[in-house]
C-alpha cells in the first residue's frame, strides 16, 4: 500500500513541470500510436504485400494488447514502482518502434505491434501514479491530470495528420521512427 502523500513527499515545484512534461509526452506517444498507422495502410500493403486481414491485425493488435494489459500493468506498477515501470515501458516502446520500422514482413510487424501494446500498457497506469505522487494537493493534481488528459486529445487528433505527413515524406516506416526521439525525450 502506498503511504499517504503529503506536500513534504512531493517533488520540488521546480522539478514537477519537467516531470509532468515527460509523463505527458510518454502518454502522447502511446496514444499517437493508436491512430497513426491507419493512414499508412495503403503504403504498408504495397511495401509488405499484406492482406486485408494482416493490415487489420497490424492496426488492432496494438490496441487489443494495450487494453488487455492495462489492469495488470497497474498491479505491476504498484509492486515495482510507478517510476521504474513507466521508464521501462517508454524505453521498450522506443526500442519496439525502432524494430517495427525495420519489420521485414507484415506478420513480424503484427507481433511487434502487440509488443508495443504491452509497453504502452505499462506507461498509462504508472503515469497516473506518478502524477499523484508529484502533485499530492488535490487542486494541483486536478490541474496536472487535466494537462495529462488534454495530451490524449492532442495525440488522437495528431495521429492521422502526422501519419499522413510522415507517410507522404518517407513511407510507412517513418511513423514508427518518430516514436524513438519521443521516447528518448520522455
DOMI-488400 format. One record per atom (N, C-alpha, C): residue number from 0; residue in one letter; chain; atom name; x, y, z. Coordinates in steps of 0.02 Angstrom, whole numbers, plus 50000, padded with zeros to 5 digits. Example, Ala and Ser with C-alpha at 12.3 -4.5 7.8 and 13.67 -1.06 7.14 Angstrom:
# residues 2
  sedo  gudren  donu  votor     px     py     pz
     0       A     A      N  50660  49716  50390
     0       A     A     CA  50615  49775  50390
     0       A     A      C  50660  49835  50390
     1       S     A      N  50642  49888  50354
     1       S     A     CA  50684  49947  50357
     1       S     A      C  50645  50002  50394
END
This chain:
# residues 186
  sedo  gudren  donu  votor     px     py     pz
     0       X     A      N  50042  49941  50000
     0       X     A     CA  50000  50000  50000
     0       X     A      C  50044  50062  50000
     1       X     A      N  50026  50111  49961
     1       X     A     CA  50065  50172  49959
     1       X     A      C  50051  50215  50020
     2       X     A      N  50102  50248  50047
     2       X     A     CA  50089  50292  50104
     2       X     A      C  50049  50352  50081
     3       X     A      N  50017  50383  50130
     3       X     A     CA  49979  50444  50115
     3       X     A      C  50028  50497  50092
     4       X     A      N  50012  50529  50038
     4       X     A     CA  50056  50579  50010
     4       X     A      C  50044  50646  50043
     5       X     A      N  50096  50680  50058
     5       X     A     CA  50091  50747  50087
     5       X     A      C  50134  50793  50045
     6       X     A      N  50122  50858  50052
     6       X     A     CA  50165  50904  50014
     6       X     A      C  50239  50894  50027
     7       X     A      N  50257  50868  50085
     7       X     A     CA  50327  50856  50101
     7       X     A      C  50356  50800  50058
     8       X     A      N  50314  50753  50034
     8       X     A     CA  50340  50698  49994
     8       X     A      C  50339  50713  49920
     9       X     A      N  50310  50769  49900
     9       X     A     CA  50307  50787  49829
     9       X     A      C  50375  50813  49806
    10       X     A      N  50385  50809  49741
    10       X     A     CA  50446  50836  49712
    10       X     A      C  50445  50912  49719
    11       X     A      N  50504  50943  49722
    11       X     A     CA  50505  51016  49724
    11       X     A      C  50468  51045  49663
    12       X     A      N  50434  51101  49673
    12       X     A     CA  50391  51128  49620
    12       X     A      C  50430  51144  49556
    13       X     A      N  50493  51160  49561
    13       X     A     CA  50533  51174  49501
    13       X     A      C  50547  51113  49459
    14       X     A      N  50541  51053  49488
    14       X     A     CA  50553  50991  49452
    14       X     A      C  50489  50958  49429
    15       X     A      N  50433  50980  49455
    15       X     A     CA  50370  50947  49438
    15       X     A      C  50349  50963  49366
    16       X     A      N  50361  51023  49342
    16       X     A     CA  50342  51041  49273
    16       X     A      C  50377  50998  49222
    17       X     A      N  50443  50993  49224
    17       X     A     CA  50477  50948  49176
    17       X     A      C  50456  50875  49184
    18       X     A      N  50443  50853  49246
    18       X     A     CA  50421  50784  49256
    18       X     A      C  50352  50774  49224
    19       X     A      N  50306  50821  49234
    19       X     A     CA  50240  50816  49203
    19       X     A      C  50245  50817  49127
    20       X     A      N  50291  50857  49101
    20       X     A     CA  50301  50859  49028
    20       X     A      C  50324  50790  49003
    21       X     A      N  50371  50759  49037
    21       X     A     CA  50395  50693  49017
    21       X     A      C  50341  50640  49021
    22       X     A      N  50302  50642  49075
    22       X     A     CA  50247  50595  49083
    22       X     A      C  50195  50605  49028
    23       X     A      N  50178  50667  49014
    23       X     A     CA  50129  50682  48962
    23       X     A      C  50155  50664  48893
    24       X     A      N  50220  50673  48881
    24       X     A     CA  50249  50655  48817
    24       X     A      C  50246  50579  48807
    25       X     A      N  50259  50541  48860
    25       X     A     CA  50253  50468  48855
    25       X     A      C  50181  50448  48839
    26       X     A      N  50133  50480  48870
    26       X     A     CA  50062  50466  48857
    26       X     A      C  50044  50487  48786
    27       X     A      N  50070  50544  48764
    27       X     A     CA  50058  50567  48695
    27       X     A      C  50081  50514  48645
    28       X     A      N  50140  50487  48656
    28       X     A     CA  50169  50438  48611
    28       X     A      C  50126  50375  48609
    29       X     A      N  50103  50352  48667
    29       X     A     CA  50061  50293  48671
    29       X     A      C  49996  50302  48632
    30       X     A      N  49964  50360  48641
    30       X     A     CA  49900  50371  48607
    30       X     A      C  49908  50389  48534
    31       X     A      N  49962  50421  48516
    31       X     A     CA  49975  50436  48446
    31       X     A      C  49978  50371  48406
    32       X     A      N  50008  50321  48436
    32       X     A     CA  50016  50257  48401
    32       X     A      C  49951  50220  48391
    33       X     A      N  49898  50239  48426
    33       X     A     CA  49834  50205  48416
    33       X     A      C  49801  50226  48350
    34       X     A      N  49817  50285  48324
    34       X     A     CA  49785  50309  48263
    34       X     A      C  49831  50321  48204
    35       X     A      N  49895  50323  48215
    35       X     A     CA  49941  50343  48163
    35       X     A      C  49948  50292  48107
    36       X     A      N  49942  50228  48123
    36       X     A     CA  49953  50176  48073
    36       X     A      C  49896  50171  48022
    37       X     A      N  49836  50192  48041
    37       X     A     CA  49779  50183  47997
    37       X     A      C  49787  50218  47930
    38       X     A      N  49821  50275  47928
    38       X     A     CA  49830  50311  47865
    38       X     A      C  49888  50283  47824
    39       X     A      N  49928  50240  47855
    39       X     A     CA  49985  50211  47820
    39       X     A      C  49969  50144  47787
    40       X     A      N  49908  50120  47795
    40       X     A     CA  49890  50054  47769
    40       X     A      C  49903  50044  47694
    41       X     A      N  49884  50092  47651
    41       X     A     CA  49898  50080  47580
    41       X     A      C  49972  50072  47565
    42       X     A      N  50013  50114  47595
    42       X     A     CA  50086  50109  47584
    42       X     A      C  50113  50044  47614
    43       X     A      N  50087  50025  47672
    43       X     A     CA  50107  49963  47705
    43       X     A      C  50088  49903  47662
    44       X     A      N  50028  49903  47634
    44       X     A     CA  50006  49847  47591
    44       X     A      C  50050  49842  47529
    45       X     A      N  50068  49898  47499
    45       X     A     CA  50111  49897  47440
    45       X     A      C  50181  49872  47457
    46       X     A      N  50208  49896  47513
    46       X     A     CA  50276  49880  47532
    46       X     A      C  50284  49807  47555
    47       X     A      N  50238  49784  47596
    47       X     A     CA  50245  49717  47626
    47       X     A      C  50197  49666  47595
    48       X     A      N  50160  49686  47544
    48       X     A     CA  50114  49641  47509
    48       X     A      C  50067  49606  47558
    49       X     A      N  50036  49647  47601
    49       X     A     CA  49993  49620  47652
    49       X     A      C  49922  49610  47630
    50       X     A      N  49888  49564  47663
    50       X     A     CA  49817  49552  47652
    50       X     A      C  49777  49601  47694
    51       X     A      N  49713  49605  47681
    51       X     A     CA  49669  49649  47720
    51       X     A      C  49669  49626  47793
    52       X     A      N  49665  49561  47804
    52       X     A     CA  49666  49534  47872
    52       X     A      C  49731  49551  47908
    53       X     A      N  49786  49545  47873
    53       X     A     CA  49851  49562  47903
    53       X     A      C  49855  49635  47921
    54       X     A      N  49829  49678  47878
    54       X     A     CA  49829  49750  47892
    54       X     A      C  49785  49766  47952
    55       X     A      N  49728  49732  47958
    55       X     A     CA  49685  49743  48015
    55       X     A      C  49720  49722  48080
    56       X     A      N  49756  49666  48077
    56       X     A     CA  49792  49644  48137
    56       X     A      C  49848  49692  48154
    57       X     A      N  49881  49720  48105
    57       X     A     CA  49934  49769  48119
    57       X     A      C  49907  49830  48155
    58       X     A      N  49847  49850  48137
    58       X     A     CA  49816  49909  48169
    58       X     A      C  49787  49892  48237
    59       X     A      N  49749  49838  48241
    59       X     A     CA  49713  49823  48303
    59       X     A      C  49753  49781  48353
    60       X     A      N  49805  49746  48331
    60       X     A     CA  49845  49706  48377
    60       X     A      C  49872  49749  48434
    61       X     A      N  49891  49808  48418
    61       X     A     CA  49917  49855  48469
    61       X     A      C  49864  49871  48521
    62       X     A      N  49805  49891  48498
    62       X     A     CA  49753  49913  48546
    62       X     A      C  49724  49855  48585
    63       X     A      N  49720  49795  48556
    63       X     A     CA  49694  49738  48593
    63       X     A      C  49741  49721  48651
    64       X     A      N  49805  49716  48638
    64       X     A     CA  49853  49700  48691
    64       X     A      C  49856  49757  48742
    65       X     A      N  49856  49818  48719
    65       X     A     CA  49857  49877  48762
    65       X     A      C  49799  49874  48812
    66       X     A      N  49739  49866  48786
    66       X     A     CA  49680  49864  48829
    66       X     A      C  49679  49804  48876
    67       X     A      N  49702  49747  48852
    67       X     A     CA  49701  49686  48892
    67       X     A      C  49749  49689  48951
    68       X     A      N  49803  49726  48944
    68       X     A     CA  49855  49727  48996
    68       X     A      C  49853  49787  49042
    69       X     A      N  49807  49834  49033
    69       X     A     CA  49806  49894  49074
    69       X     A      C  49799  49879  49149
    70       X     A      N  49753  49836  49168
    70       X     A     CA  49744  49821  49239
    70       X     A      C  49804  49785  49268
    71       X     A      N  49831  49738  49232
    71       X     A     CA  49890  49702  49256
    71       X     A      C  49950  49748  49262
    72       X     A      N  49956  49795  49215
    72       X     A     CA  50012  49842  49218
    72       X     A      C  50006  49888  49279
    73       X     A      N  49946  49904  49299
    73       X     A     CA  49936  49944  49360
    73       X     A      C  49961  49906  49421
    74       X     A      N  49947  49841  49424
    74       X     A     CA  49971  49800  49480
    74       X     A      C  50047  49795  49479
    75       X     A      N  50076  49788  49420
    75       X     A     CA  50149  49786  49414
    75       X     A      C  50180  49852  49438
    76       X     A      N  50149  49908  49419
    76       X     A     CA  50174  49974  49441
    76       X     A      C  50170  49981  49516
    77       X     A      N  50116  49955  49546
    77       X     A     CA  50111  49957  49619
    77       X     A      C  50165  49915  49653
    78       X     A      N  50180  49859  49623
    78       X     A     CA  50229  49813  49654
    78       X     A      C  50301  49837  49645
    79       X     A      N  50318  49860  49585
    79       X     A     CA  50388  49876  49570
    79       X     A      C  50403  49950  49568
    80       X     A      N  50353  49992  49574
    80       X     A     CA  50364  50064  49574
    80       X     A      C  50343  50094  49508
    81       X     A      N  50302  50145  49512
    81       X     A     CA  50275  50177  49452
    81       X     A      C  50330  50207  49408
    82       X     A      N  50379  50240  49439
    82       X     A     CA  50432  50272  49401
    82       X     A      C  50471  50220  49361
    83       X     A      N  50488  50165  49393
    83       X     A     CA  50527  50112  49360
    83       X     A      C  50487  50080  49303
    84       X     A      N  50423  50066  49314
    84       X     A     CA  50381  50035  49263
    84       X     A      C  50370  50083  49205
    85       X     A      N  50359  50147  49220
    85       X     A     CA  50349  50197  49167
    85       X     A      C  50412  50202  49123
    86       X     A      N  50469  50208  49155
    86       X     A     CA  50532  50213  49117
    86       X     A      C  50544  50151  49075
    87       X     A      N  50531  50093  49103
    87       X     A     CA  50540  50030  49064
    87       X     A      C  50491  50028  49006
    88       X     A      N  50429  50049  49018
    88       X     A     CA  50379  50049  48965
    88       X     A      C  50397  50096  48908
    89       X     A      N  50420  50156  48926
    89       X     A     CA  50439  50205  48874
    89       X     A      C  50500  50180  48836
    90       X     A      N  50549  50153  48871
    90       X     A     CA  50609  50127  48837
    90       X     A      C  50591  50069  48791
    91       X     A      N  50548  50024  48814
    91       X     A     CA  50527  49967  48772
    91       X     A      C  50487  49992  48712
    92       X     A      N  50447  50045  48723
    92       X     A     CA  50408  50073  48668
    92       X     A      C  50454  50103  48615
    93       X     A      N  50505  50139  48636
    93       X     A     CA  50552  50167  48588
    93       X     A      C  50590  50113  48550
    94       X     A      N  50614  50063  48585
    94       X     A     CA  50650  50008  48553
    94       X     A      C  50604  49968  48507
    95       X     A      N  50543  49956  48530
    95       X     A     CA  50495  49919  48489
    95       X     A      C  50476  49958  48427
    96       X     A      N  50471  50023  48432
    96       X     A     CA  50455  50064  48374
    96       X     A      C  50511  50060  48322
    97       X     A      N  50572  50060  48346
    97       X     A     CA  50629  50053  48300
    97       X     A      C  50627  49985  48265
    98       X     A      N  50610  49933  48301
    98       X     A     CA  50603  49867  48271
    98       X     A      C  50545  49864  48222
    99       X     A      N  50490  49897  48238
    99       X     A     CA  50433  49900  48191
    99       X     A      C  50453  49932  48126
   100       X     A      N  50492  49985  48130
   100       X     A     CA  50515  50019  48069
   100       X     A      C  50558  49974  48025
   101       X     A      N  50590  49925  48056
   101       X     A     CA  50633  49879  48018
   101       X     A      C  50599  49812  48002
   102       X     A      N  50535  49806  48016
   102       X     A     CA  50500  49742  48006
   102       X     A      C  50505  49720  47933
   103       X     A      N  50527  49658  47922
   103       X     A     CA  50536  49634  47853
   103       X     A      C  50471  49609  47820
   104       X     A      N  50421  49593  47862
   104       X     A     CA  50358  49568  47833
   104       X     A      C  50300  49589  47880
   105       X     A      N  50240  49579  47855
   105       X     A     CA  50181  49602  47890
   105       X     A      C  50170  49566  47956
   106       X     A      N  50181  49501  47959
   106       X     A     CA  50167  49464  48020
   106       X     A      C  50219  49479  48074
   107       X     A      N  50279  49495  48055
   107       X     A     CA  50328  49519  48104
   107       X     A      C  50305  49586  48133
   108       X     A      N  50280  49629  48089
   108       X     A     CA  50253  49693  48112
   108       X     A      C  50194  49684  48160
   109       X     A      N  50151  49636  48145
   109       X     A     CA  50094  49622  48189
   109       X     A      C  50118  49602  48259
   110       X     A      N  50167  49558  48262
   110       X     A     CA  50194  49535  48326
   110       X     A      C  50228  49593  48363
   111       X     A      N  50264  49634  48327
   111       X     A     CA  50297  49691  48359
   111       X     A      C  50247  49743  48383
   112       X     A      N  50193  49752  48345
   112       X     A     CA  50140  49798  48368
   112       X     A      C  50108  49773  48432
   113       X     A      N  50099  49708  48439
   113       X     A     CA  50073  49680  48501
   113       X     A      C  50121  49694  48559
   114       X     A      N  50186  49688  48546
   114       X     A     CA  50235  49704  48598
   114       X     A      C  50232  49778  48615
   115       X     A      N  50221  49821  48566
   115       X     A     CA  50212  49893  48580
   115       X     A      C  50151  49904  48624
   116       X     A      N  50098  49866  48613
   116       X     A     CA  50038  49872  48655
   116       X     A      C  50053  49855  48728
   117       X     A      N  50095  49805  48738
   117       X     A     CA  50115  49787  48807
   117       X     A      C  50157  49843  48839
   118       X     A      N  50202  49871  48801
   118       X     A     CA  50243  49927  48827
   118       X     A      C  50199  49988  48842
   119       X     A      N  50150  50000  48799
   119       X     A     CA  50105  50057  48809
   119       X     A      C  50064  50047  48872
   120       X     A      N  50041  49985  48884
   120       X     A     CA  50002  49971  48944
   120       X     A      C  50042  49984  49007
   121       X     A      N  50107  49974  49005
   121       X     A     CA  50149  49988  49063
   121       X     A      C  50151  50063  49078
   122       X     A      N  50146  50104  49027
   122       X     A     CA  50153  50176  49036
   122       X     A      C  50094  50210  49068
   123       X     A      N  50033  50191  49050
   123       X     A     CA  49975  50231  49070
   123       X     A      C  49960  50228  49145
   124       X     A      N  49951  50169  49176
   124       X     A     CA  49936  50171  49248
   124       X     A      C  49995  50198  49289
   125       X     A      N  50056  50185  49266
   125       X     A     CA  50114  50211  49301
   125       X     A      C  50116  50287  49298
   126       X     A      N  50096  50315  49241
   126       X     A     CA  50097  50388  49235
   126       X     A      C  50047  50420  49283
   127       X     A      N  49989  50390  49291
   127       X     A     CA  49940  50417  49338
   127       X     A      C  49966  50414  49410
   128       X     A      N  49998  50359  49428
   128       X     A     CA  50027  50353  49495
   128       X     A      C  50082  50404  49506
   129       X     A      N  50121  50418  49455
   129       X     A     CA  50175  50467  49462
   129       X     A      C  50145  50537  49470
   130       X     A      N  50092  50552  49435
   130       X     A     CA  50059  50618  49442
   130       X     A      C  50033  50625  49513
   131       X     A      N  50002  50573  49539
   131       X     A     CA  49976  50576  49608
   131       X     A      C  50033  50588  49658
   132       X     A      N  50090  50559  49645
   132       X     A     CA  50148  50568  49690
   132       X     A      C  50178  50639  49683
   133       X     A      N  50181  50664  49622
   133       X     A     CA  50209  50730  49610
   133       X     A      C  50165  50787  49635
   134       X     A      N  50099  50776  49632
   134       X     A     CA  50050  50828  49649
   134       X     A      C  50003  50802  49703
   135       X     A      N  50024  50801  49765
   135       X     A     CA  49981  50774  49818
   135       X     A      C  49922  50819  49835
   136       X     A      N  49927  50884  49825
   136       X     A     CA  49871  50929  49840
   136       X     A      C  49817  50919  49787
   137       X     A      N  49754  50910  49808
   137       X     A     CA  49701  50895  49760
   137       X     A      C  49693  50946  49703
   138       X     A      N  49698  51010  49717
   138       X     A     CA  49689  51060  49664
   138       X     A      C  49746  51056  49613
   139       X     A      N  49807  51050  49637
   139       X     A     CA  49864  51044  49592
   139       X     A      C  49860  50979  49551
   140       X     A      N  49840  50926  49584
   140       X     A     CA  49834  50862  49550
   140       X     A      C  49781  50865  49495
   141       X     A      N  49726  50899  49509
   141       X     A     CA  49673  50906  49459
   141       X     A      C  49699  50943  49397
   142       X     A      N  49738  50995  49408
   142       X     A     CA  49767  51032  49350
   142       X     A      C  49817  50988  49312
   143       X     A      N  49857  50950  49349
   143       X     A     CA  49906  50906  49316
   143       X     A      C  49870  50851  49276
   144       X     A      N  49818  50822  49304
   144       X     A     CA  49781  50770  49268
   144       X     A      C  49746  50800  49207
   145       X     A      N  49722  50861  49213
   145       X     A     CA  49692  50895  49155
   145       X     A      C  49743  50904  49100
   146       X     A      N  49804  50923  49117
   146       X     A     CA  49857  50930  49067
   146       X     A      C  49871  50862  49035
   147       X     A      N  49877  50811  49076
   147       X     A     CA  49890  50743  49052
   147       X     A      C  49834  50720  49006
   148       X     A      N  49772  50732  49025
   148       X     A     CA  49714  50711  48985
   148       X     A      C  49709  50751  48920
   149       X     A      N  49726  50815  48922
   149       X     A     CA  49725  50855  48861
   149       X     A      C  49774  50828  48810
   150       X     A      N  49827  50798  48835
   150       X     A     CA  49876  50767  48791
   150       X     A      C  49844  50712  48749
   151       X     A      N  49796  50676  48778
   151       X     A     CA  49764  50622  48742
   151       X     A      C  49725  50648  48682
   152       X     A      N  49689  50703  48692
   152       X     A     CA  49652  50732  48636
   152       X     A      C  49699  50756  48581
   153       X     A      N  49753  50786  48601
   153       X     A     CA  49802  50810  48551
   153       X     A      C  49833  50751  48513
   154       X     A      N  49849  50698  48549
   154       X     A     CA  49880  50639  48516
   154       X     A      C  49832  50605  48468
   155       X     A      N  49770  50597  48489
   155       X     A     CA  49722  50563  48446
   155       X     A      C  49707  50604  48384
   156       X     A      N  49706  50670  48392
   156       X     A     CA  49694  50713  48333
   156       X     A      C  49756  50716  48289
   157       X     A      N  49814  50715  48318
   157       X     A     CA  49876  50721  48280
   157       X     A      C  49894  50657  48242
   158       X     A      N  49871  50600  48265
   158       X     A     CA  49889  50536  48234
   158       X     A      C  49879  50533  48159
   159       X     A      N  49817  50542  48135
   159       X     A     CA  49807  50538  48063
   159       X     A      C  49843  50593  48024
   160       X     A      N  49846  50653  48052
   160       X     A     CA  49880  50708  48017
   160       X     A      C  49955  50695  48013
   161       X     A      N  49985  50679  48069
   161       X     A     CA  50057  50665  48070
   161       X     A      C  50073  50603  48029
   162       X     A      N  50030  50552  48035
   162       X     A     CA  50041  50491  47996
   162       X     A      C  50040  50504  47922
   163       X     A      N  49991  50543  47899
   163       X     A     CA  49987  50559  47828
   163       X     A      C  50048  50598  47804
   164       X     A      N  50070  50646  47844
   164       X     A     CA  50129  50685  47825
   164       X     A      C  50191  50642  47823
   165       X     A      N  50200  50600  47874
   165       X     A     CA  50260  50557  47876
   165       X     A      C  50261  50506  47820
   166       X     A      N  50203  50475  47806
   166       X     A     CA  50200  50426  47751
   166       X     A      C  50214  50461  47685
   167       X     A      N  50186  50521  47676
   167       X     A     CA  50198  50558  47614
   167       X     A      C  50271  50576  47605
   168       X     A      N  50305  50591  47659
   168       X     A     CA  50376  50611  47655
   168       X     A      C  50423  50552  47649
   169       X     A      N  50411  50499  47689
   169       X     A     CA  50462  50447  47694
   169       X     A      C  50434  50376  47696
   170       X     A      N  50370  50365  47687
   170       X     A     CA  50342  50298  47688
   170       X     A      C  50320  50277  47757
   171       X     A      N  50289  50218  47761
   171       X     A     CA  50259  50193  47822
   171       X     A      C  50308  50184  47879
   172       X     A      N  50371  50169  47865
   172       X     A     CA  50420  50158  47918
   172       X     A      C  50432  50221  47960
   173       X     A      N  50421  50279  47931
   173       X     A     CA  50433  50342  47966
   173       X     A      C  50385  50351  48025
   174       X     A      N  50325  50322  48021
   174       X     A     CA  50278  50331  48076
   174       X     A      C  50302  50296  48140
   175       X     A      N  50345  50247  48133
   175       X     A     CA  50374  50215  48192
   175       X     A      C  50438  50250  48214
   176       X     A      N  50476  50275  48167
   176       X     A     CA  50538  50309  48185
   176       X     A      C  50526  50373  48224
   177       X     A      N  50468  50405  48215
   177       X     A     CA  50454  50466  48253
   177       X     A      C  50447  50452  48328
   178       X     A      N  50430  50390  48346
   178       X     A     CA  50424  50373  48417
   178       X     A      C  50490  50370  48454
   179       X     A      N  50543  50357  48418
   179       X     A     CA  50609  50348  48450
   179       X     A      C  50632  50412  48485
   180       X     A      N  50632  50470  48452
   180       X     A     CA  50652  50531  48489
   180       X     A      C  50600  50550  48542
   181       X     A      N  50536  50535  48531
   181       X     A     CA  50485  50549  48582
   181       X     A      C  50499  50509  48645
   182       X     A      N  50516  50445  48635
   182       X     A     CA  50532  50402  48693
   182       X     A      C  50594  50426  48729
   183       X     A      N  50644  50447  48691
   183       X     A     CA  50705  50472  48723
   183       X     A      C  50692  50536  48762
   184       X     A      N  50650  50580  48735
   184       X     A     CA  50634  50643  48770
   184       X     A      C  50590  50630  48830
   185       X     A      N  50545  50581  48825
   185       X     A     CA  50500  50565  48881
   185       X     A      C  50538  50535  48938
END
